[in-house]
């Protein structure tokens, strides 16, 4: 199995071709502040440009164990690499941003087994390939968190609220107040969910 490292710190806010976003061909990782985005594996820059959809984006091509892969790093704040540049695993490509078709700071990360094409026919789930390789970027502790079985809303408190707050980049104080509600609505709007500020099974499944 070919292994890649996680390209950025933060919470996984949207998964690969989930039930609610079958046309989402990558992972979204979100975190506020200045967040470094790094190369998931050794490779060569095959694209580095700005587009209306991806915003600032870098494409890397990797030749690993005789197979070609391409990784995509989208919605960057800026880009530190150029077309044709050879990069090492863990090398900074830019910082997480909110450029292009994006409604909040996050990294959209795609992995393709083969070359990228506009229909994303070679896209694969990056989580299958991300290893526990030691790096400066911490690994996610758990990729699946079961729905707690009750509606979480303004007035709710506890660890489940903290999980939600981390997913929407709010200070995790465990109290579901107006700030958290506003962030949840923004998340729901961004992911095509019903915008009500309530975390039920559909919103929870999208988050975790």
Secondary structure, 3 states (H helix, E strand, C coil): CCCECCCECCEEEECCCECCECCCCCEEEECCCCCEEECCCCEEEEEEEEECCCEEEEEEEEEECCEEEEEEEEEEEEECCCCCCEECCCCEEEEEECCCCCCCCEEEEEEEECCCCCCCCCEECHHHHECCCCCCCCCCCCCCCCCCCCCECCCCECHHHHHHHHHCCCCCCCECCHHHHHHHHHHHHHCCCCCCCCECHHHHHHHC
